[in-house]
Amino acid sequence: MGALKLLDDKHGELKSMRTAPNYLRRGVAGLILRHILQVAHDRCFHRLSLETGTQAGFTACHQLYLKHGFVDCEPFADYQFDQHNRFLSLTLCENNELP
């Protein structure tokens, strides 16, 4: 499952990405992420951001986001940086094409 939170009219936050244990390593997370990217495209967002953990258990998540074009960024919205979180952002094309 996953969710998209509206931060402002052009910026969204990717929230609560989770894959049920029985579906891990089957491409489900990529399908969910691509669906959320399509929704962001349909809503004409210019940027998507997310906050995730830094522990070893998040390595697969980091790889997924980086594979889809997300890059490290500064904290956004009301988040504060600490050693346990990582911030990533994806700039959608100005002409509103998916990257």
Buried (B, 14 or more C-beta within 10 A) or exposed (E): EBEBEEBEEEBBBBEEBEBEEEEEEEEBBEEBBEEBBEBBBEEEBBBBBBBBEEEEEBEEBBEBBEEBBBEEBEEBEEEEEEEEBBBBBBBBEEEEEEE
